[in-house]
Amino acid sequence: PVERMLRNETLIDIVSSYLGDDVVISGYKLTKLTHALAAEEQYVAARWHHDRVGRRLKLFVFLHDVDCEEGRPTLVAKGTHNTVYFRTESFPYSRYRDAWVRREHSVVKGCGAAGG
């Protein structure tokens, strides 16, 4: 099912319009977050971070409804896709404090119905 979705012409058109016609799929990762995650320390990607991979896109598909207020929506610092980052292999330098992110950026929630 994932491979079929990644070959969808509409999705390819959207991605190509952002990244260019020479776009390639270099892989994908599936992550299932459960209610067993009770603390940030259990899932390191829960912290504000930069992926340290250059210019790429992330695609989120909700497998179940994600409520904006009561659920666990993905938070995004709006506009940071335009920020120039310098690659570093040092993990701590790719993490940011919540107070700094919220002071410097507008934070938006990724939430919605299953399949969205």
N, C-alpha and C positions, 0 to 999 in steps of 0.2 A: 504493500500500500504506500509506503513512503517513496519508493522509487517512482511509482506512477504519479504521485502528487508532484514530485520534482520535475517530471517531464511535461507538466501541464503548460500549454502554450501561453495562457494568460499570465501565469506566474513567471515564465521565462521572459515574456515581454516586459513585465514590471521590473524584474531584476536587471535586465539588459539596459533599460532606460536609466537606471541608477548607476550601474557599474560599467556599462559599455557593452558593445557587441561581442567582445572576446571573453565574456564571462564563462567560467567553468565551475562545475560543482566539484569541490575537493573532498567531500565527505559530509557526514552528518552525525549528530549525536542525539540520542533519545534519553531524556531524563524524566523520571517520574518522581514527583514530590508528594509525599504522603503526610498524613497528620502525625506520624511518628516523629517528624522533625519538630522538636520543641525549642531548640536553641540555635542561634546563628553558628555556633561552633560545629554543629553537626553537618553543615552544608556551607562550605567556604564561599561558594558563588553567591550566597545570600548577602554578602558584604558588597558595598559599592566598589566597583572595579572597572578597569579597562582590560580588554581581552588580550592585548599585546600581540595581535595577529595582523595588523594592517587594516586595509579597507575590505570589510566583509559585511555580509548581512546575516542577521539571525531571523529565523522564522519560528513563531510560536503558534502551535495549534492546540487549542484547549480540548482535552479529552473528556472534560466534565465542565459544568458551569463554574466560573470563577467570579464570585461576588466582589465588587469593588470595595465594600466596607467590611463585610464579615469574613471574606475569603482571604486568600494569600495572593493578591495580584503581584505581577512583576512590576517593579518600579523602574522608570527610565528617567534619566536626567536629560530633559529636552534640549536639543541643539548640540549635544556633545559629539554627534557624528561629524560635525564640522571642525572639531578641535584637532590640532596636529599633535600627535604623540610621538615620542621617541621610543623606539623599541628597547626594552630592557629584559634581561633574563631574571632579574631580581624580583621575586614574587611580592615582597612587601611594598615595592614602589608602584605596583599596579593596583593597590587598594587605597580607598579614600574614606575619610571620616564623614559620617552622616551629617554632622552640623555644617561642614564645609560644602558638601554637595548641595544641601538645601539652601544655603546662603547664596551660592554662586549660580544655581540653576533652578528652573522651574521643574518640579517633579511630577510626572504623569503616571497614572496607573494603567497597566495592561490587564484588562478583565473583560469578561463577556460570556456568551453562551458556548456550550460545547460545540466543537467544530469550527468556531470562529478564530 
